[in-house]
Amino acid sequence: MLIDWSLIATREADALHDTVVDMEGWAMPLDAAAQSADYFLLSAETPCCGGCVSRNPATSVEVLAAQPMPVGDVTRVRGRLMRLQDDPAGWRYQLVDASTAPGQPVAGSPRVSRRVFLAAGAAMGLAACAPGRFANYTDAPSDASSRWTPPPGALTIDMHSHAGRVIISRDPKIGANRPFLPAAEPMRAGGMNVICLAIVTDTTVVHVGAGGNRFEAFRAPEPGELYQVGMTEFARARRLIEREQLHVVTDAASLAAMGTQGPSVIIASEGADFLEGRIERVDEAYTQHRLRHLQLTHYRVNELGDIQTEPPVHGGLTDFGADVVRRCNARGIVVDVAHGTYDLVKRAAATTTKPLVLSHTALSGSPRPRSRLISADHARAVADTGGVIGVWPNAADFPSLDAMALGIKRMADVVGVAHVGLGTDMLGFIRPPVFTSYTQLPALATALLKAGFTSVEVGQILGGNYRRVFEATVG
């Protein structure tokens, strides 16, 4: 049965969940040079060039093929249509166990040859379409002073990322075995050296709320459930690291050594829910899973404290949360207060002996109730520990990279350049943000220069500041 793309846009395809269907569209691999792939996007929209990948969940579905299929042209695909529940990357549907469907594309389908498709990507050289390194970034202005080149020994670091898609699916038919996405190649292409690769430990008890705008807890976890989620995702992180041949950073020496040898990761956890009130699990995560960055809370009010998106219960950081901060300080784990309330941050700042980070947010003059944005005082509470606030690329806050750069400038005006970093929350948004791939890092660096930052300051923002905190914490 060939289904129309309108069913995807309107979500009427929900009624076809777990049904074998045919779909027709443009087979778009993440690697534009690939001749075949077992994972790609099928899109109703004709791409503009060889490096352009759709970000629109109303006109694209993920395809998980049974074996590599030809890509780079209009094709008809047959597979089981799976409705995704609260997918962290924002996709609505997948075609699994897919293969090439019999028959030809229907009359009137857009036809662009692969040769033209790839040639267009080479010719256009657009930042939004073609990846590039800092050294040969073609979308930057011709004036060399408007391009940023990292100085020798500098590292670019993303303070918060789900790259590769280590988060387990809430759909039990996909669950812990959902396919990974490429992580290393986009990092190489854009010049991103290190990412804080974050598992998420409240996945099974959180979903997108009725308004469709934010995540929220919808039930209480069973005893041991969130610990098991954490162990499953730590295992997925290990598999991704092996598959992508990533380096794992565990201390200052390995950060200096590995960060320049190839794409590297700092193991992180978004939410300490997997502790389930047991302090010894901090030690277990440190030794067995190489955890070096721990965010205390996420989208449920947990044993450690209150969150920005729900009414307060504990009055901020709990006594157990303070114990976890102290244990992280002693062990050498960066403490991340993202998602925590201002009251939580204030007590964490009074408790810690090491700098805090708030890995992904943005500044607001007057944050709305239940907003993930923060006030100037909230930001200063982190900065006053010597810490760093990561600015994120949420499209609701910043409609373009230039706007994001100005948002970073506003944060720097409040807390100082030394206390601002980059937290992309890669693959963590409900709706696609303005920064969707590390191949856009050169464009962001250029936008920061345009916003008035010096080259040295750009280096601080894109990694130097977080590196200082990591080295001071981990040793």
C-alpha positions as CSV (number, residue, x, y, z in Angstrom):
1,M,0.0,0.0,0.0
2,L,1.5,3.3,-1.1
3,I,0.7,6.0,1.4
4,D,0.6,9.8,0.8
5,W,2.9,12.2,2.6
6,S,-0.1,14.1,3.9
7,L,-0.7,11.3,6.4
8,I,2.7,12.0,7.9
9,A,2.1,15.7,8.1
10,T,-1.3,15.3,9.8
11,R,-0.2,12.3,11.9
12,E,-3.1,10.3,10.4
13,A,-0.4,7.7,9.8
14,D,-0.6,6.9,13.5
15,A,-3.5,4.5,12.5
16,L,-1.0,2.5,10.4
17,H,1.4,1.8,13.2
18,D,3.3,-1.5,12.8
19,T,1.8,-1.9,9.3
20,V,3.8,-2.7,6.1
21,V,3.5,0.3,3.8
22,D,5.2,1.7,0.7
23,M,6.5,5.3,0.7
24,E,8.0,7.3,-2.1
25,G,10.5,10.1,-1.7
26,W,14.1,11.3,-1.8
27,A,16.5,8.9,-0.1
28,M,18.9,11.2,1.7
29,P,21.9,9.6,3.5
30,L,23.8,11.5,6.1
31,D,26.9,11.1,4.1
32,A,26.2,12.8,0.8
33,A,28.9,10.8,-1.0
34,A,27.4,7.4,0.0
35,Q,26.2,5.2,-2.8
36,S,24.1,3.0,-0.4
37,A,23.1,3.1,3.2
38,D,21.1,1.1,5.8
39,Y,20.1,4.2,7.6
40,F,18.8,7.3,5.7
41,L,16.0,9.8,5.7
42,L,13.1,9.5,3.2
43,S,11.9,13.0,2.4
44,A,9.0,14.4,0.4
45,E,11.1,17.5,-0.3
46,T,13.8,17.7,-3.0
47,P,17.1,18.7,-1.3
48,C,18.9,21.7,-2.6
49,C,22.3,20.1,-2.7
50,G,24.4,17.0,-1.8
51,G,25.1,18.1,1.8
52,C,21.6,19.2,2.7
53,V,19.6,16.8,5.0
54,S,16.0,17.4,5.8
55,R,15.1,18.6,9.4
56,N,11.3,18.6,8.9
57,P,9.5,15.7,10.7
58,A,6.3,16.5,8.8
59,T,8.0,15.7,5.5
60,S,10.5,13.0,6.4
61,V,10.7,9.6,8.0
62,E,13.7,7.7,9.2
63,V,14.5,4.5,7.3
64,L,16.2,1.5,8.9
65,A,16.9,-0.9,6.0
66,A,17.3,-4.6,6.4
67,Q,20.5,-4.2,4.2
68,P,22.1,-1.3,2.4
69,M,19.9,0.3,-0.2
70,P,20.8,2.7,-3.1
71,V,20.4,6.3,-2.0
72,G,20.7,9.8,-3.5
73,D,17.6,9.7,-5.7
74,V,13.8,9.4,-5.6
75,T,12.9,5.8,-4.6
76,R,10.0,3.7,-3.4
77,V,10.6,2.0,0.0
78,R,8.7,-0.7,1.7
79,G,8.8,-1.3,5.4
80,R,6.9,-1.5,8.7
81,L,5.7,2.0,9.6
82,M,6.5,2.6,13.3
83,R,5.0,5.6,15.2
84,L,7.6,7.2,17.4
85,Q,6.7,8.3,20.9
86,D,8.5,11.5,22.1
87,D,11.5,10.9,19.9
88,P,14.4,13.0,21.2
89,A,15.3,14.1,17.7
90,G,11.7,15.1,16.9
91,W,11.0,12.5,14.2
92,R,7.4,11.1,14.0
93,Y,7.8,7.9,12.1
94,Q,10.3,5.2,11.1
95,L,10.2,2.6,8.3
96,V,11.9,-0.5,9.8
97,D,13.1,-3.7,8.1
98,A,12.9,-1.6,4.9
99,S,13.8,-2.6,1.4
100,T,13.3,-1.3,-2.1
101,A,9.6,-1.6,-3.1
102,P,8.6,-3.0,-6.5
103,G,7.4,-0.4,-9.0
104,Q,8.5,2.9,-10.3
105,P,8.1,6.4,-8.7
106,V,4.7,7.8,-9.5
107,A,4.2,10.3,-12.3
108,G,5.2,13.8,-11.4
109,S,7.8,12.8,-8.8
110,P,10.7,15.2,-8.6
111,R,13.7,13.9,-10.5
112,V,17.2,15.1,-9.9
113,S,20.1,12.9,-10.9
114,R,22.7,12.0,-8.3
115,R,25.4,13.6,-10.4
116,V,23.5,16.9,-10.4
117,F,22.7,16.5,-6.7
118,L,26.3,16.1,-5.6
119,A,27.6,18.7,-8.0
120,A,25.2,21.3,-6.6
121,G,26.5,20.7,-3.2
122,A,30.1,21.2,-4.4
123,A,29.2,24.3,-6.3
124,M,27.0,26.1,-3.8
125,G,29.3,25.8,-0.8
126,L,26.5,27.0,1.6
127,A,27.0,26.7,5.3
128,A,23.5,25.3,5.7
129,C,24.2,22.7,3.0
130,A,27.8,21.7,2.8
131,P,30.0,20.8,5.7
132,G,33.4,22.4,6.1
133,R,36.4,22.6,8.5
134,F,37.6,25.8,10.1
135,A,40.6,25.8,7.8
136,N,38.6,25.7,4.5
137,Y,35.2,27.0,5.5
138,T,33.8,28.4,2.2
139,D,30.8,30.3,3.6
140,A,32.8,32.7,5.6
141,P,33.3,36.2,4.2
142,S,36.3,36.6,2.0
143,D,38.0,38.9,4.5
144,A,40.3,36.5,6.4
145,S,39.8,38.6,9.6
146,S,36.1,37.4,9.6
147,R,37.1,33.7,9.8
148,W,38.0,32.1,13.1
149,T,41.0,29.7,13.2
150,P,41.6,28.0,16.5
151,P,45.1,28.6,17.9
152,P,47.4,25.6,18.4
153,G,46.4,23.5,21.4
154,A,42.9,25.0,21.6
155,L,40.0,22.6,21.9
156,T,36.4,23.0,20.8
157,I,34.0,21.4,23.4
158,D,30.2,21.0,23.4
159,M,29.1,21.0,27.0
160,H,25.9,19.0,26.3
161,S,25.3,16.5,23.5
162,H,23.3,13.4,22.6
163,A,25.2,12.9,19.4
164,G,25.0,9.4,17.9
165,R,21.6,8.9,19.7
166,V,22.5,6.9,22.8
167,I,19.1,7.7,24.3
168,I,16.9,4.7,24.3
169,S,13.5,4.9,22.5
170,R,10.3,4.9,24.5
171,D,8.9,2.5,22.0
172,P,9.5,-1.0,23.3
173,K,9.7,-2.5,19.8
174,I,12.8,-0.3,19.2
175,G,13.9,0.3,22.8
176,A,17.6,-0.1,23.5
177,N,18.4,-1.4,20.1
178,R,17.5,1.7,18.0
179,P,20.2,2.4,15.4
180,F,22.9,4.9,16.2
181,L,23.5,8.0,14.1
182,P,27.0,9.1,12.9
183,A,28.8,11.1,15.5
184,A,32.5,11.2,14.6
185,E,32.3,12.4,11.0
186,P,30.1,15.5,11.7
187,M,32.6,16.4,14.4
188,R,35.5,16.1,12.1
189,A,33.8,18.0,9.3
190,G,32.9,20.9,11.6
191,G,36.0,21.0,13.7
192,M,34.4,19.9,17.0
193,N,37.0,18.2,19.1
194,V,35.2,17.0,22.3
195,I,31.6,16.5,23.3
196,C,30.0,15.8,26.7
197,L,28.1,12.7,25.6
198,A,25.0,12.6,27.8
199,I,22.9,9.6,28.6
200,V,19.4,10.4,29.9
201,T,18.2,8.4,32.9
202,D,14.5,9.3,33.2
203,T,13.5,8.3,29.7
204,T,10.9,5.7,30.5
205,V,8.9,7.9,32.8
206,V,8.9,11.2,30.8
207,H,7.0,12.1,27.7
208,V,5.9,15.2,25.7
209,G,3.0,16.9,27.5
210,A,-0.4,17.6,26.0
211,G,0.8,21.0,24.7
212,G,3.5,19.4,22.6
213,N,6.1,21.9,23.8
214,R,8.0,20.3,26.6
215,F,8.8,17.1,28.3
216,E,7.2,16.1,31.7
217,A,7.1,13.1,34.0
218,F,3.9,11.2,33.6
219,R,4.3,8.4,36.1
220,A,6.5,7.4,39.1
221,P,9.3,4.9,38.3
222,E,9.3,1.4,39.6
223,P,12.1,0.5,42.1
224,G,15.3,-0.1,40.1
225,E,13.8,1.0,36.8
226,L,15.8,4.2,36.4
227,Y,19.0,2.5,37.5
228,Q,18.5,0.0,34.7
229,V,17.8,2.8,32.2
230,G,21.1,4.3,33.2
231,M,23.0,1.0,32.8
232,T,21.4,0.4,29.4
233,E,22.4,3.8,28.2
234,F,25.9,3.6,29.6
235,A,26.2,0.4,27.6
236,R,24.9,2.1,24.5
237,A,27.4,4.8,24.9
238,R,30.2,2.2,25.0
239,R,28.9,0.6,21.8
240,L,28.7,4.0,20.1
241,I,32.3,4.9,21.2
242,E,33.5,1.6,19.8
243,R,31.6,1.9,16.5
244,E,32.6,5.5,15.9
245,Q,36.2,5.0,17.3
246,L,35.9,7.9,19.7
247,H,38.4,8.7,22.4
248,V,37.2,8.8,26.0
249,V,38.5,11.7,28.1
250,T,38.8,10.9,31.8
251,D,41.2,13.6,33.1
252,A,43.1,16.8,32.1
253,A,46.0,14.8,30.6
254,S,43.7,12.7,28.4
255,L,41.8,15.8,27.4
256,A,45.0,17.5,26.2
257,A,46.2,14.3,24.5
258,M,43.1,12.9,23.0
259,G,41.2,16.0,22.1
260,T,43.5,16.8,19.2
261,Q,43.9,13.2,18.0
262,G,40.3,12.8,16.8
263,P,36.7,13.1,18.0
264,S,36.6,12.6,21.7
265,V,33.9,12.3,24.4
266,I,33.5,13.1,28.1
267,I,30.9,10.7,29.5
268,A,28.0,12.6,31.0
269,S,24.6,11.9,32.4
270,E,21.6,14.2,32.0
271,G,19.9,13.6,35.4
272,A,21.1,11.7,38.4
273,D,17.9,9.7,38.5
274,F,19.8,6.4,38.1
275,L,21.3,6.9,41.6
276,E,17.8,6.3,43.1
277,G,19.0,7.9,46.4
278,R,22.1,5.7,46.7
279,I,25.3,7.8,47.0
280,E,27.6,4.8,46.3
281,R,26.3,4.7,42.7
282,V,28.3,7.9,42.0
283,D,31.4,5.9,42.7
284,E,30.1,3.0,40.5
285,A,29.4,5.4,37.6
286,Y,32.9,7.0,38.0
287,T,34.8,3.7,38.0
288,Q,32.8,1.4,35.8
289,H,31.3,3.8,33.3
290,R,34.0,6.6,33.3
291,L,31.4,9.2,34.2
292,R,33.0,12.7,34.5
293,H,30.0,15.0,34.1
294,L,26.8,14.7,36.1
295,Q,23.7,16.8,35.7
296,L,21.7,16.6,38.9
297,T,18.1,16.8,37.6
298,H,16.2,16.5,34.3
299,Y,12.5,16.4,33.7
300,R,11.3,14.8,36.9
301,V,11.5,16.2,40.4
302,N,14.0,13.6,41.8
303,E,15.8,12.8,45.0
304,L,18.3,15.6,44.4
305,G,16.0,18.5,44.0
306,D,13.5,20.7,42.1
307,I,13.4,21.5,38.4
308,Q,12.5,24.6,36.4
309,T,9.6,23.0,34.6
310,E,7.6,21.7,37.5
311,P,6.3,23.3,40.8
312,P,9.0,23.1,43.5
313,V,8.7,20.3,46.1
314,H,12.0,20.4,48.0
315,G,12.7,24.1,48.2
316,G,15.8,23.6,45.9
317,L,18.6,21.1,46.4
318,T,17.9,18.3,48.9
319,D,20.3,17.1,51.5
320,F,21.0,14.1,49.3
321,G,21.6,16.4,46.4
322,A,24.2,18.3,48.5
323,D,25.8,15.0,49.4
324,V,26.0,14.1,45.7
325,V,27.7,17.5,44.9
326,R,30.3,16.8,47.6
327,R,30.9,13.3,46.4
328,C,31.3,14.6,42.8
329,N,33.8,17.2,44.1
330,A,35.8,14.5,45.9
331,R,35.7,12.0,43.0
332,G,36.4,14.5,40.2
333,I,33.1,14.8,38.4
334,V,31.8,18.1,36.9
335,V,28.6,19.1,38.6
336,D,25.9,20.4,36.1
337,V,22.9,22.3,37.5
338,A,21.0,22.5,34.2
339,H,17.2,22.1,34.6
340,G,17.5,22.9,38.3
341,T,15.7,25.8,39.9
342,Y,17.4,29.0,41.0
343,D,17.0,27.8,44.7
344,L,18.7,24.5,43.7
345,V,21.6,26.4,42.1
346,K,22.1,28.7,45.0
347,R,22.5,25.8,47.5
348,A,24.7,23.8,45.0
349,A,26.9,26.9,44.7
350,A,27.1,27.2,48.5
351,T,28.0,23.5,48.8
352,T,30.5,23.0,46.0
353,T,34.2,23.4,46.3
354,K,34.6,23.2,42.5
355,P,33.2,25.3,39.7
356,L,29.6,24.5,38.6
357,V,28.3,24.3,35.0
358,L,24.8,25.0,33.7
359,S,25.3,23.2,30.4
360,H,22.4,24.3,28.2
361,T,20.0,27.3,28.5
362,A,19.7,30.9,27.5
363,L,19.3,34.3,29.3
364,S,15.9,35.9,29.8
365,G,15.2,39.3,31.3
366,S,12.1,37.8,33.0
367,P,11.8,34.0,32.6
368,R,8.2,32.7,32.5
369,P,7.1,30.2,35.1
370,R,8.3,26.7,34.2
371,S,10.7,28.1,31.6
372,R,14.1,26.5,30.9
373,L,15.6,30.0,30.5
374,I,17.4,31.7,33.4
375,S,17.6,35.2,34.9
376,A,20.8,37.2,35.3
377,D,21.0,36.3,39.0
378,H,20.6,32.6,38.2
379,A,23.5,32.9,35.7
380,R,25.7,34.9,38.2
381,A,25.2,32.2,40.8
382,V,26.9,29.7,38.5
383,A,29.6,32.2,37.3
384,D,30.4,33.1,40.9
385,T,31.7,29.6,41.5
386,G,34.1,30.1,38.6
387,G,31.7,28.1,36.4
388,V,30.3,28.2,32.9
389,I,26.9,28.6,31.4
390,G,26.3,26.9,28.1
391,V,24.1,28.7,25.6
392,W,21.9,26.5,23.5
393,P,20.5,26.8,20.0
394,N,16.8,26.5,20.7
395,A,14.9,27.9,17.7
396,A,12.2,29.4,20.0
397,D,14.9,31.6,21.5
398,F,17.2,32.1,18.5
399,P,15.8,31.9,14.9
400,S,19.3,32.0,13.4
401,L,23.0,31.4,14.2
402,D,23.5,35.2,14.2
403,A,20.7,35.6,16.8
404,M,22.3,32.8,18.8
405,A,25.6,34.6,18.8
406,L,23.9,37.8,20.0
407,G,22.3,35.6,22.8
408,I,25.7,34.4,23.7
409,K,26.9,38.1,23.8
410,R,24.0,39.0,26.2
411,M,25.0,36.2,28.5
412,A,28.7,37.4,28.4
413,D,27.6,40.9,29.2
414,V,26.0,39.6,32.4
415,V,28.6,37.1,33.6
416,G,31.7,37.8,31.6
417,V,33.2,36.0,28.6
418,A,35.1,33.6,30.8
419,H,31.9,32.1,32.1
420,V,30.1,31.4,28.8
421,G,30.2,28.2,26.7
422,L,28.4,26.2,24.1
423,G,25.8,23.5,25.0
424,T,24.1,22.4,21.8
425,D,21.8,19.7,23.3
426,M,22.4,17.9,20.0
427,L,19.5,15.5,19.2
428,G,17.7,16.6,22.4
429,F,15.1,19.0,21.1
430,I,11.5,18.3,20.4
431,R,11.6,20.6,17.4
432,P,14.7,21.1,15.3
433,P,17.0,23.9,16.7
434,V,19.1,26.3,14.6
435,F,22.3,24.3,15.2
436,T,21.6,20.8,14.0
437,S,25.0,19.5,13.0
438,Y,28.6,20.0,14.1
439,T,29.3,21.0,10.5
440,Q,27.7,24.3,11.4
441,L,30.4,25.1,14.0
442,P,32.4,27.3,11.5
443,A,29.3,29.3,10.8
444,L,28.7,29.8,14.5
445,A,32.3,30.9,15.0
446,T,31.9,33.5,12.2
447,A,28.6,34.7,13.8
448,L,30.4,35.2,17.1
449,L,33.1,37.3,15.4
450,K,30.3,39.3,13.8
451,A,28.7,39.8,17.2
452,G,31.9,41.5,18.4
453,F,33.9,38.8,20.1
454,T,37.6,38.7,19.5
455,S,39.2,35.5,18.2
456,V,40.6,34.7,21.7
457,E,37.1,35.1,23.2
458,V,35.6,32.8,20.5
459,G,38.1,30.2,21.6
460,Q,37.1,30.6,25.2
461,I,33.4,30.3,24.4
462,L,33.7,27.3,22.1
463,G,35.7,25.2,24.5
464,G,38.4,27.0,26.6
465,N,36.1,28.0,29.4
466,Y,34.6,24.5,29.9
467,R,38.2,23.1,29.6
468,R,39.2,25.3,32.6
469,V,36.3,23.9,34.7
470,F,37.0,20.3,33.7
471,E,40.6,20.6,34.5
472,A,39.9,22.3,37.9
473,T,37.4,19.6,38.8
474,V,38.8,16.4,37.4
475,G,42.5,17.0,37.6
